[in-house]
Amino acid sequence: MKKVAIGVRTLKGKTGASAIILETASYLVQKGYQVDIYVNKLNQKLIDFYNLNAIKINVFGFGDYSKRKAFAKKFHKLTQKQNYDLIIGHGDIFYQDILFLHNTVFLANKLIPNEGTKKINSVGKIHDFIFQQGSFKKVIANSNLMKNELINRYNLDENKIQVIYPGIDLKRFNIKNRNLRRDQLKQQFNINKNDIVIGLITSGNFKKRGVEIFLKACDVLNEKIENVKFVLVGKEKNINNYFKKLNSNLIENLIYIPSYEKIEEIFYLLDFLFYQLILKNLDLLQMRQLRVELFQFYLKISVQLKR
Protein backbone atom coordinates (compact mmCIF):
# COMPACT_ATOMS: atom_id res chain seq x y z
CA MET A 1 0.00 0.00 0.00
CA LYS A 2 1.33 3.42 -0.97
CA LYS A 3 1.73 5.97 1.80
CA VAL A 4 0.76 9.65 1.71
CA ALA A 5 1.62 12.32 4.28
CA ILE A 6 -0.31 15.59 4.52
CA GLY A 7 1.14 18.46 6.53
CA VAL A 8 -1.09 21.26 7.83
CA ARG A 9 -0.80 23.31 11.04
CA THR A 10 -4.50 23.81 11.73
CA LEU A 11 -7.39 21.54 10.76
CA LYS A 12 -10.59 22.49 12.52
CA GLY A 13 -13.09 22.31 9.68
CA LYS A 14 -14.40 25.88 9.67
CA THR A 15 -12.58 27.08 6.56
CA GLY A 16 -12.55 26.31 2.85
CA ALA A 17 -8.94 25.11 3.16
CA SER A 18 -9.94 22.58 5.85
CA ALA A 19 -12.74 21.27 3.64
CA ILE A 20 -10.33 20.76 0.73
CA ILE A 21 -7.80 18.96 2.95
CA LEU A 22 -10.40 16.63 4.46
CA GLU A 23 -12.02 15.80 1.13
CA THR A 24 -8.62 15.18 -0.52
CA ALA A 25 -7.53 12.87 2.30
CA SER A 26 -10.85 11.01 2.26
CA TYR A 27 -10.62 10.52 -1.51
CA LEU A 28 -7.10 9.09 -1.28
CA VAL A 29 -8.17 6.67 1.47
CA GLN A 30 -11.06 5.49 -0.70
CA LYS A 31 -8.56 4.84 -3.50
CA GLY A 32 -6.54 2.55 -1.25
CA TYR A 33 -3.77 4.82 0.03
CA GLN A 34 -2.57 4.98 3.61
CA VAL A 35 -2.97 8.65 4.56
CA ASP A 36 -1.41 10.28 7.61
CA ILE A 37 -2.32 13.89 8.42
CA TYR A 38 0.32 15.66 10.51
CA VAL A 39 -1.29 18.56 12.35
CA ASN A 40 -0.72 20.88 15.30
CA LYS A 41 -4.28 22.07 16.01
CA LEU A 42 -7.18 19.83 15.08
CA ASN A 43 -10.82 18.94 15.58
CA GLN A 44 -10.62 15.25 16.53
CA LYS A 45 -14.37 14.72 16.06
CA LEU A 46 -14.03 15.89 12.47
CA ILE A 47 -11.08 13.56 11.89
CA ASP A 48 -13.11 10.66 13.29
CA PHE A 49 -16.13 11.62 11.14
CA TYR A 50 -14.02 11.31 7.99
CA ASN A 51 -12.39 8.15 9.37
CA LEU A 52 -8.91 9.59 8.92
CA ASN A 53 -5.65 9.18 10.81
CA ALA A 54 -4.17 12.30 12.40
CA ILE A 55 -0.71 12.55 13.98
CA LYS A 56 -0.44 15.51 16.33
CA ILE A 57 2.74 17.57 16.28
CA ASN A 58 3.31 19.60 19.41
CA VAL A 59 5.42 22.71 18.90
CA PHE A 60 6.87 25.37 21.14
CA GLY A 61 8.06 28.84 20.29
CA PHE A 62 7.69 32.55 20.89
CA GLY A 63 5.54 34.23 18.28
CA ASP A 64 3.66 32.93 15.27
CA TYR A 65 6.63 32.58 12.93
CA SER A 66 8.73 30.56 15.37
CA LYS A 67 5.84 28.14 15.92
CA ARG A 68 5.25 27.78 12.18
CA LYS A 69 8.95 27.17 11.60
CA ALA A 70 9.07 24.60 14.40
CA PHE A 71 6.10 22.75 12.92
CA ALA A 72 7.70 22.65 9.45
CA LYS A 73 11.01 21.37 10.82
CA LYS A 74 9.39 18.71 12.99
CA PHE A 75 7.18 17.53 10.12
CA HIS A 76 10.23 17.12 7.89
CA LYS A 77 12.11 15.18 10.56
CA LEU A 78 9.21 12.82 11.27
CA THR A 79 8.30 12.11 7.65
CA GLN A 80 11.91 11.50 6.57
CA LYS A 81 11.86 8.31 8.68
CA GLN A 82 8.64 6.95 7.14
CA ASN A 83 9.48 6.71 3.41
CA TYR A 84 6.25 8.25 2.15
CA ASP A 85 5.45 7.88 -1.55
CA LEU A 86 3.80 11.30 -1.68
CA ILE A 87 3.94 14.36 0.56
CA ILE A 88 1.26 17.05 0.28
CA GLY A 89 1.61 20.48 1.85
CA HIS A 90 -0.71 23.43 2.34
CA GLY A 91 1.73 26.28 2.86
CA ASP A 92 2.86 25.10 6.32
CA ILE A 93 5.79 22.78 5.49
CA PHE A 94 9.12 23.35 3.79
CA TYR A 95 9.41 20.27 1.56
CA GLN A 96 6.61 18.52 -0.37
CA ASP A 97 5.76 16.93 -3.70
CA ILE A 98 2.46 18.78 -4.15
CA LEU A 99 1.79 22.21 -2.66
CA PHE A 100 -1.79 23.42 -2.31
CA LEU A 101 -1.76 27.18 -1.76
CA HIS A 102 -4.83 28.83 -0.26
CA ASN A 103 -3.80 32.47 0.11
CA THR A 104 -1.57 35.15 -1.35
CA VAL A 105 -0.42 36.99 1.76
CA PHE A 106 1.79 39.54 0.02
CA LEU A 107 -0.90 40.55 -2.46
CA ALA A 108 -3.45 40.72 0.36
CA ASN A 109 -1.14 42.96 2.35
CA LYS A 110 -0.82 45.26 -0.63
CA LEU A 111 -4.52 45.51 -1.42
CA ILE A 112 -6.30 45.35 1.95
CA PRO A 113 -6.36 48.65 3.88
CA ASN A 114 -4.71 48.53 7.33
CA GLU A 115 -3.84 44.85 6.93
CA GLY A 116 -0.60 45.19 8.89
CA THR A 117 2.49 42.99 8.58
CA LYS A 118 1.66 40.08 10.92
CA LYS A 119 0.96 37.62 8.09
CA ILE A 120 3.94 38.88 6.08
CA ASN A 121 6.25 38.22 9.03
CA SER A 122 4.95 34.71 9.65
CA VAL A 123 3.13 33.00 6.77
CA GLY A 124 4.99 35.18 4.27
CA LYS A 125 8.39 34.03 5.53
CA ILE A 126 7.37 30.37 5.22
CA HIS A 127 6.10 30.95 1.68
CA ASP A 128 9.30 32.78 0.73
CA PHE A 129 11.38 29.81 1.91
CA ILE A 130 9.23 27.29 0.02
CA PHE A 131 9.37 29.14 -3.29
CA GLN A 132 12.97 30.27 -3.06
CA GLN A 133 14.05 26.69 -2.36
CA GLY A 134 11.75 25.28 -5.06
CA SER A 135 10.90 22.52 -2.61
CA PHE A 136 7.95 21.07 -4.54
CA LYS A 137 7.13 19.36 -7.82
CA LYS A 138 3.73 20.93 -8.45
CA VAL A 139 1.75 23.88 -7.09
CA ILE A 140 -2.04 23.81 -7.00
CA ALA A 141 -3.35 27.38 -7.23
CA ASN A 142 -7.01 28.19 -6.58
CA SER A 143 -7.23 30.87 -9.28
CA ASN A 144 -5.38 32.49 -12.15
CA LEU A 145 -4.95 35.49 -9.88
CA MET A 146 -2.84 33.34 -7.55
CA LYS A 147 -0.99 31.75 -10.45
CA ASN A 148 0.01 35.12 -11.90
CA GLU A 149 1.03 36.42 -8.47
CA LEU A 150 3.36 33.44 -7.93
CA ILE A 151 4.91 33.79 -11.38
CA ASN A 152 5.51 37.50 -10.95
CA ARG A 153 6.75 37.35 -7.36
CA TYR A 154 8.96 34.26 -7.52
CA ASN A 155 9.69 33.96 -11.24
CA LEU A 156 8.07 30.55 -11.03
CA ASP A 157 7.97 28.21 -14.02
CA GLU A 158 4.41 28.31 -15.34
CA ASN A 159 4.54 24.58 -16.03
CA LYS A 160 4.89 23.87 -12.30
CA ILE A 161 1.53 25.51 -11.52
CA GLN A 162 -1.88 23.96 -12.03
CA VAL A 163 -5.03 26.01 -11.46
CA ILE A 164 -7.79 23.91 -9.88
CA TYR A 165 -10.89 25.70 -8.69
CA PRO A 166 -12.43 24.57 -5.40
CA GLY A 167 -15.14 21.95 -5.59
CA ILE A 168 -18.35 21.69 -3.56
CA ASP A 169 -20.72 19.04 -2.25
CA LEU A 170 -23.71 19.26 -4.58
CA LYS A 171 -25.83 17.25 -2.16
CA ARG A 172 -25.57 20.14 0.31
CA PHE A 173 -25.45 23.21 -1.92
CA ASN A 174 -28.29 23.16 -4.45
CA ILE A 175 -31.45 25.05 -5.35
CA LYS A 176 -33.80 22.15 -4.54
CA ASN A 177 -32.81 22.10 -0.87
CA ARG A 178 -33.03 25.88 -0.71
CA ASN A 179 -36.62 25.86 -1.94
CA LEU A 180 -37.57 23.11 0.52
CA ARG A 181 -35.92 24.58 3.60
CA ARG A 182 -36.09 28.35 3.21
CA ASP A 183 -39.40 29.10 4.93
CA GLN A 184 -38.51 26.83 7.85
CA LEU A 185 -35.12 28.53 8.27
CA LYS A 186 -36.73 31.97 8.24
CA GLN A 187 -38.94 30.90 11.11
CA GLN A 188 -35.91 29.50 12.94
CA PHE A 189 -34.14 32.87 12.76
CA ASN A 190 -37.31 34.91 13.46
CA ILE A 191 -37.34 36.42 9.98
CA ASN A 192 -40.67 37.25 8.36
CA LYS A 193 -41.56 35.25 5.27
CA ASN A 194 -41.51 38.28 2.94
CA ASP A 195 -38.37 39.89 4.35
CA ILE A 196 -35.39 40.38 2.05
CA VAL A 197 -32.29 38.74 3.53
CA ILE A 198 -28.81 40.09 2.73
CA GLY A 199 -25.71 38.43 4.14
CA LEU A 200 -21.98 38.01 4.27
CA ILE A 201 -20.59 34.56 5.05
CA THR A 202 -16.97 33.94 5.98
CA SER A 203 -14.91 31.82 8.37
CA GLY A 204 -13.10 34.93 9.62
CA ASN A 205 -10.54 37.56 8.51
CA PHE A 206 -13.06 40.41 8.53
CA LYS A 207 -10.64 42.89 6.98
CA LYS A 208 -10.04 40.73 3.91
CA ARG A 209 -13.73 39.89 3.56
CA GLY A 210 -14.82 43.53 3.59
CA VAL A 211 -17.02 43.33 6.70
CA GLU A 212 -16.63 47.04 7.47
CA ILE A 213 -17.84 47.91 3.96
CA PHE A 214 -20.67 45.38 4.30
CA LEU A 215 -21.89 47.00 7.52
CA LYS A 216 -21.74 50.46 5.96
CA ALA A 217 -23.80 49.15 3.06
CA CYS A 218 -26.28 47.59 5.50
CA ASP A 219 -26.63 50.94 7.24
CA VAL A 220 -27.57 52.65 3.97
CA LEU A 221 -29.89 49.85 2.80
CA ASN A 222 -31.59 49.65 6.19
CA GLU A 223 -32.70 53.26 5.80
CA LYS A 224 -33.90 52.84 2.22
CA ILE A 225 -35.54 49.39 2.20
CA GLU A 226 -38.43 48.12 4.29
CA ASN A 227 -38.71 44.50 5.42
CA VAL A 228 -34.99 43.74 5.23
CA LYS A 229 -32.74 41.63 7.47
CA PHE A 230 -28.95 41.31 7.46
CA VAL A 231 -26.89 38.24 8.34
CA LEU A 232 -23.18 38.22 9.20
CA VAL A 233 -21.38 34.89 9.72
CA GLY A 234 -17.78 34.59 10.87
CA LYS A 235 -15.53 34.61 13.93
CA GLU A 236 -13.93 37.90 14.95
CA LYS A 237 -12.35 38.51 18.36
CA ASN A 238 -12.82 42.27 18.02
CA ILE A 239 -16.44 42.09 16.89
CA ASN A 240 -17.51 44.83 19.33
CA ASN A 241 -15.27 47.29 17.47
CA TYR A 242 -17.48 46.74 14.44
CA PHE A 243 -20.81 46.80 16.26
CA LYS A 244 -20.21 49.94 18.30
CA LYS A 245 -20.21 51.97 15.07
CA LEU A 246 -23.72 50.79 14.11
CA ASN A 247 -26.93 52.66 14.78
CA SER A 248 -29.61 51.01 16.90
CA ASN A 249 -32.03 50.45 13.99
CA LEU A 250 -29.45 48.39 12.12
CA ILE A 251 -28.53 46.35 15.19
CA GLU A 252 -32.18 45.30 15.51
CA ASN A 253 -32.16 44.00 11.93
CA LEU A 254 -28.71 42.36 12.02
CA ILE A 255 -28.22 38.69 12.89
CA TYR A 256 -24.63 37.86 13.89
CA ILE A 257 -23.57 34.20 13.88
CA PRO A 258 -19.94 33.48 14.88
CA SER A 259 -20.05 29.98 13.39
CA TYR A 260 -22.68 27.61 12.06
CA GLU A 261 -22.22 23.87 11.58
CA LYS A 262 -24.55 23.37 8.60
CA ILE A 263 -23.40 26.44 6.70
CA GLU A 264 -25.41 25.51 3.63
CA GLU A 265 -28.54 26.50 5.58
CA ILE A 266 -27.35 30.11 5.75
CA PHE A 267 -26.95 30.13 1.97
CA TYR A 268 -30.52 28.83 1.65
CA LEU A 269 -31.65 31.72 3.84
CA LEU A 270 -30.17 34.56 1.76
CA ASP A 271 -31.58 36.53 -1.14
CA PHE A 272 -28.38 38.50 -1.67
CA LEU A 273 -24.80 37.55 -0.85
CA PHE A 274 -22.26 40.31 -0.30
CA TYR A 275 -18.80 39.54 -1.69
CA GLN A 276 -16.19 42.26 -1.49
CA LEU A 277 -13.78 42.21 -4.44
CA ILE A 278 -10.50 43.03 -2.71
CA LEU A 279 -8.93 39.80 -3.96
CA LYS A 280 -10.72 38.30 -6.96
CA ASN A 281 -10.07 34.63 -6.15
CA LEU A 282 -12.81 32.19 -7.12
CA ASP A 283 -13.18 30.41 -3.81
CA LEU A 284 -15.50 27.96 -2.09
CA LEU A 285 -17.81 30.77 -0.99
CA GLN A 286 -18.50 31.83 -4.57
CA MET A 287 -18.89 28.25 -5.80
CA ARG A 288 -21.42 27.49 -3.08
CA GLN A 289 -23.28 30.71 -3.75
CA LEU A 290 -23.54 29.98 -7.45
CA ARG A 291 -24.95 26.52 -6.80
CA VAL A 292 -27.83 27.79 -4.66
CA GLU A 293 -28.52 30.53 -7.24
CA LEU A 294 -28.26 33.52 -4.96
CA PHE A 295 -28.03 36.95 -6.46
CA GLN A 296 -24.52 38.24 -5.97
CA PHE A 297 -23.89 41.92 -5.87
CA TYR A 298 -20.64 43.79 -5.80
CA LEU A 299 -20.41 47.13 -4.00
CA LYS A 300 -17.78 49.75 -4.67
CA ILE A 301 -16.66 52.11 -1.94
CA SER A 302 -18.72 55.13 -2.84
CA VAL A 303 -19.01 58.56 -1.30
CA GLN A 304 -22.33 57.49 0.15
CA LEU A 305 -20.83 54.51 1.96
CA LYS A 306 -17.93 56.57 3.26
CA ARG A 307 -20.15 59.13 4.97
C-alpha positions in Angstrom: 0.0 0.0 0.0 1.3 3.4 -1.0 1.7 6.0 1.8 0.8 9.6 1.7 1.6 12.3 4.3 -0.3 15.6 4.5 1.1 18.5 6.5 -1.1 21.3 7.8 -0.8 23.3 11.0 -4.5 23.8 11.7 -7.4 21.5 10.8 -10.6 22.5 12.5 -13.1 22.3 9.7 -14.4 25.9 9.7 -12.6 27.1 6.6 -12.6 26.3 2.9 -8.9 25.1 3.2 -9.9 22.6 5.8 -12.7 21.3 3.6 -10.3 20.8 0.7 -7.8 19.0 2.9 -10.4 16.6 4.5 -12.0 15.8 1.1 -8.6 15.2 -0.5 -7.5 12.9 2.3 -10.8 11.0 2.3 -10.6 10.5 -1.5 -7.1 9.1 -1.3 -8.2 6.7 1.5 -11.1 5.5 -0.7 -8.6 4.8 -3.5 -6.5 2.5 -1.3 -3.8 4.8 0.0 -2.6 5.0 3.6 -3.0 8.7 4.6 -1.4 10.3 7.6 -2.3 13.9 8.4 0.3 15.7 10.5 -1.3 18.6 12.3 -0.7 20.9 15.3 -4.3 22.1 16.0 -7.2 19.8 15.1 -10.8 18.9 15.6 -10.6 15.3 16.5 -14.4 14.7 16.1 -14.0 15.9 12.5 -11.1 13.6 11.9 -13.1 10.7 13.3 -16.1 11.6 11.1 -14.0 11.3 8.0 -12.4 8.2 9.4 -8.9 9.6 8.9 -5.6 9.2 10.8 -4.2 12.3 12.4 -0.7 12.5 14.0 -0.4 15.5 16.3 2.7 17.6 16.3 3.3 19.6 19.4 5.4 22.7 18.9 6.9 25.4 21.1 8.1 28.8 20.3 7.7 32.5 20.9 5.5 34.2 18.3 3.7 32.9 15.3 6.6 32.6 12.9 8.7 30.6 15.4 5.8 28.1 15.9 5.2 27.8 12.2 9.0 27.2 11.6 9.1 24.6 14.4 6.1 22.8 12.9 7.7 22.6 9.4 11.0 21.4 10.8 9.4 18.7 13.0 7.2 17.5 10.1 10.2 17.1 7.9 12.1 15.2 10.6 9.2 12.8 11.3 8.3 12.1 7.6 11.9 11.5 6.6 11.9 8.3 8.7 8.6 7.0 7.1 9.5 6.7 3.4 6.3 8.2 2.1 5.5 7.9 -1.6 3.8 11.3 -1.7 3.9 14.4 0.6 1.3 17.0 0.3 1.6 20.5 1.8 -0.7 23.4 2.3 1.7 26.3 2.9 2.9 25.1 6.3 5.8 22.8 5.5 9.1 23.3 3.8 9.4 20.3 1.6 6.6 18.5 -0.4 5.8 16.9 -3.7 2.5 18.8 -4.2 1.8 22.2 -2.7 -1.8 23.4 -2.3 -1.8 27.2 -1.8 -4.8 28.8 -0.3 -3.8 32.5 0.1 -1.6 35.1 -1.3 -0.4 37.0 1.8 1.8 39.5 0.0 -0.9 40.6 -2.5 -3.5 40.7 0.4 -1.1 43.0 2.3 -0.8 45.3 -0.6 -4.5 45.5 -1.4 -6.3 45.4 1.9 -6.4 48.6 3.9 -4.7 48.5 7.3 -3.8 44.9 6.9 -0.6 45.2 8.9 2.5 43.0 8.6 1.7 40.1 10.9 1.0 37.6 8.1 3.9 38.9 6.1 6.2 38.2 9.0 4.9 34.7 9.7 3.1 33.0 6.8 5.0 35.2 4.3 8.4 34.0 5.5 7.4 30.4 5.2 6.1 30.9 1.7 9.3 32.8 0.7 11.4 29.8 1.9 9.2 27.3 0.0 9.4 29.1 -3.3 13.0 30.3 -3.1 14.1 26.7 -2.4 11.8 25.3 -5.1 10.9 22.5 -2.6 8.0 21.1 -4.5 7.1 19.4 -7.8 3.7 20.9 -8.5 1.8 23.9 -7.1 -2.0 23.8 -7.0 -3.3 27.4 -7.2 -7.0 28.2 -6.6 -7.2 30.9 -9.3 -5.4 32.5 -12.2 -4.9 35.5 -9.9 -2.8 33.3 -7.5 -1.0 31.7 -10.5 0.0 35.1 -11.9 1.0 36.4 -8.5 3.4 33.4 -7.9 4.9 33.8 -11.4 5.5 37.5 -10.9 6.7 37.4 -7.4 9.0 34.3 -7.5 9.7 34.0 -11.2 8.1 30.5 -11.0 8.0 28.2 -14.0 4.4 28.3 -15.3 4.5 24.6 -16.0 4.9 23.9 -12.3 1.5 25.5 -11.5 -1.9 24.0 -12.0 -5.0 26.0 -11.5 -7.8 23.9 -9.9 -10.9 25.7 -8.7 -12.4 24.6 -5.4 -15.1 21.9 -5.6 -18.3 21.7 -3.6 -20.7 19.0 -2.3 -23.7 19.3 -4.6 -25.8 17.3 -2.2 -25.6 20.1 0.3 -25.5 23.2 -1.9 -28.3 23.2 -4.4 -31.5 25.1 -5.4 -33.8 22.2 -4.5 -32.8 22.1 -0.9 -33.0 25.9 -0.7 -36.6 25.9 -1.9 -37.6 23.1 0.5 -35.9 24.6 3.6 -36.1 28.4 3.2 -39.4 29.1 4.9 -38.5 26.8 7.9 -35.1 28.5 8.3 -36.7 32.0 8.2 -38.9 30.9 11.1 -35.9 29.5 12.9 -34.1 32.9 12.8 -37.3 34.9 13.5 -37.3 36.4 10.0 -40.7 37.3 8.4 -41.6 35.3 5.3 -41.5 38.3 2.9 -38.4 39.9 4.4 -35.4 40.4 2.0 -32.3 38.7 3.5 -28.8 40.1 2.7 -25.7 38.4 4.1 -22.0 38.0 4.3 -20.6 34.6 5.0 -17.0 33.9 6.0 -14.9 31.8 8.4 -13.1 34.9 9.6 -10.5 37.6 8.5 -13.1 40.4 8.5 -10.6 42.9 7.0 -10.0 40.7 3.9 -13.7 39.9 3.6 -14.8 43.5 3.6 -17.0 43.3 6.7 -16.6 47.0 7.5 -17.8 47.9 4.0 -20.7 45.4 4.3 -21.9 47.0 7.5 -21.7 50.5 6.0 -23.8 49.2 3.1 -26.3 47.6 5.5 -26.6 50.9 7.2 -27.6 52.6 4.0 -29.9 49.9 2.8 -31.6 49.6 6.2 -32.7 53.3 5.8 -33.9 52.8 2.2 -35.5 49.4 2.2 -38.4 48.1 4.3 -38.7 44.5 5.4 -35.0 43.7 5.2 -32.7 41.6 7.5 -29.0 41.3 7.5 -26.9 38.2 8.3 -23.2 38.2 9.2 -21.4 34.9 9.7 -17.8 34.6 10.9 -15.5 34.6 13.9 -13.9 37.9 15.0 -12.3 38.5 18.4 -12.8 42.3 18.0 -16.4 42.1 16.9 -17.5 44.8 19.3 -15.3 47.3 17.5 -17.5 46.7 14.4 -20.8 46.8 16.3 -20.2 49.9 18.3 -20.2 52.0 15.1 -23.7 50.8 14.1 -26.9 52.7 14.8 -29.6 51.0 16.9 -32.0 50.4 14.0 -29.5 48.4 12.1 -28.5 46.4 15.2 -32.2 45.3 15.5 -32.2 44.0 11.9 -28.7 42.4 12.0 -28.2 38.7 12.9 -24.6 37.9 13.9 -23.6 34.2 13.9 -19.9 33.5 14.9 -20.0 30.0 13.4 -22.7 27.6 12.1 -22.2 23.9 11.6 -24.5 23.4 8.6 -23.4 26.4 6.7 -25.4 25.5 3.6 -28.5 26.5 5.6 -27.4 30.1 5.7 -26.9 30.1 2.0 -30.5 28.8 1.7 -31.7 31.7 3.8 -30.2 34.6 1.8 -31.6 36.5 -1.1 -28.4 38.5 -1.7 -24.8 37.6 -0.9 -22.3 40.3 -0.3 -18.8 39.5 -1.7 -16.2 42.3 -1.5 -13.8 42.2 -4.4 -10.5 43.0 -2.7 -8.9 39.8 -4.0 -10.7 38.3 -7.0 -10.1 34.6 -6.2 -12.8 32.2 -7.1 -13.2 30.4 -3.8 -15.5 28.0 -2.1 -17.8 30.8 -1.0 -18.5 31.8 -4.6 -18.9 28.2 -5.8 -21.4 27.5 -3.1 -23.3 30.7 -3.8 -23.5 30.0 -7.5 -24.9 26.5 -6.8 -27.8 27.8 -4.7 -28.5 30.5 -7.2 -28.3 33.5 -5.0 -28.0 36.9 -6.5 -24.5 38.2 -6.0 -23.9 41.9 -5.9 -20.6 43.8 -5.8 -20.4 47.1 -4.0 -17.8 49.7 -4.7 -16.7 52.1 -1.9 -18.7 55.1 -2.8 -19.0 58.6 -1.3 -22.3 57.5 0.1 -20.8 54.5 2.0 -17.9 56.6 3.3 -20.1 59.1 5.0 
